[in-house]
Structures are given as C-alpha cells and as structure tokens.
Amino acid sequence: MSAAQLGARMGVHQSTVAKMEAAEARGAIQLSSLKRVAEAMNCTLVYALVPNSSLEAFLQNQARLVATEQLKPVEQTMRLEDQSLLPEQARAQLDDYIRTRLDPRTIWDKLM
C-alpha cells in the first residue's frame, strides 16, 4: 500500500503519512497515530513488553543483588573476625535471608 493510498484510507494527506513514517523510524511515533494506521489497514495494534529472561529469573536476580548488598556489613564483620563462611554456606545464608527477611516490596527501590 502506498503512502497516498494509506493517507486516503486515514483521511489525511500523503505528507502526513510520510511524517508518521519518519516519526516511527526515530522511535517517536505516538501510540494514537499507530492505532489510526492500524485501523486504516484493518489491523489491531498490539503493544507489548517482552522480557529478555523469565520474570521469575529477573525477580530472583534482583532479590539476590539487594540481599547481597544488605548482607555486606555482616560478611565484612565475619571476615574481620576470621569467621568467613564457605561458599555453599554463604549461598545458603543468602537464600535464607531472601526467603525470611527480604521484603519483596523493597527489592525494586535500588537500581541495580
């Protein structure tokens, strides 16, 4: 479909369609404009956010980052007192902290 044909379907001039195409190429087109184009082409506009990984993995990673940050003072104190945990103990402590003490509502407060 040419820009002139699409413009006729939308009830706008071909130059308006060209401006919309340019705005889309810049990533600056408005959703309302895309909806009008979709309707003129007998289409449904679908706007979606697609995660790069599972939401569960994203949530777990953020919780681990925040919990690790919150436990740093404890880890430092234990290291100074020569009471460092073995890696598997540290992982278990972190998992337990996330499960029992970390408030899930606060894990997004800090940008990681």
C-alpha positions in Angstrom: 0.0 0.0 0.0 1.4 3.4 -1.0 1.6 6.3 1.4 -1.0 8.1 -0.8 -3.4 5.0 -0.5 -2.9 4.8 3.2 -3.4 8.5 3.6 -6.7 8.2 1.7 -7.8 5.4 4.0 -6.9 7.5 7.0 -8.4 10.7 5.6 -5.0 12.5 5.7 -2.6 13.8 3.1 0.3 11.7 1.9 2.7 14.0 3.6 1.1 13.2 7.0 1.8 9.6 6.4 5.4 10.4 5.5 5.7 12.3 8.8 4.3 9.3 10.7 6.8 7.0 9.0 9.7 9.3 9.9 8.5 9.5 13.5 8.3 5.8 13.7 11.9 5.5 12.3 13.1 7.9 15.1 11.1 5.9 17.7 9.0 9.0 18.4 5.6 8.0 16.9 2.6 8.2 19.2 0.6 5.2 20.0 -2.6 7.0 18.9 -1.0 7.5 15.5 -0.1 3.8 15.2 -3.6 2.9 16.2 -5.0 5.1 13.4 -2.7 3.5 10.9 -3.6 0.0 12.1 -7.3 0.7 11.8 -6.9 2.1 8.3 -5.1 -1.2 7.4 -7.8 -3.3 9.1 -5.2 -4.4 11.8 -5.1 -4.4 15.5 -2.3 -2.6 17.2 -0.5 -4.8 19.8 1.7 -3.0 22.3 3.8 -5.4 24.4 6.8 -5.6 26.7 8.7 -8.8 26.2 11.1 -9.8 28.9 14.6 -10.8 28.0 14.5 -13.6 30.5 11.8 -15.2 32.6 10.1 -12.9 35.1 11.0 -15.4 37.8 14.7 -15.2 36.9 14.5 -11.4 36.8 12.9 -11.3 40.2 15.4 -13.8 41.7 18.4 -11.9 40.3 17.2 -8.6 41.7 16.5 -10.1 45.1 20.0 -11.6 45.2 21.6 -8.3 44.3 19.7 -6.4 47.0 20.2 -9.2 49.6 23.9 -9.4 48.8 24.2 -5.6 49.3 22.3 -5.7 52.6 24.5 -8.6 53.9 27.8 -6.9 53.0 28.3 -5.4 56.5 27.7 -8.8 58.1 30.1 -10.5 55.7 32.7 -7.9 56.4 32.4 -8.2 60.2 32.6 -12.0 59.9 35.7 -11.8 57.7 37.4 -9.4 60.2 36.7 -11.9 63.0 38.1 -14.7 60.8 34.6 -16.3 60.7 34.0 -16.3 56.9 31.6 -18.8 55.6 32.3 -21.4 53.0 30.8 -20.6 49.6 28.0 -23.1 49.9 27.2 -21.8 53.5 27.2 -18.2 52.1 24.7 -19.2 49.3 22.5 -20.9 51.9 22.6 -17.8 54.1 21.7 -15.6 51.2 18.8 -17.9 50.2 17.6 -18.0 53.8 17.8 -14.2 54.0 15.9 -13.7 50.8 13.2 -16.2 51.9 12.8 -15.0 55.5 13.9 -11.4 55.8 13.9 -9.6 52.5 10.8 -7.6 51.9 9.7 -8.3 48.3 8.2 -4.8 48.1 11.6 -3.2 48.5 13.7 -5.1 46.0 13.0 -2.5 43.3 13.9 0.5 45.5 17.5 0.2 44.5 18.5 0.3 40.8 21.0 -2.5 40.0 
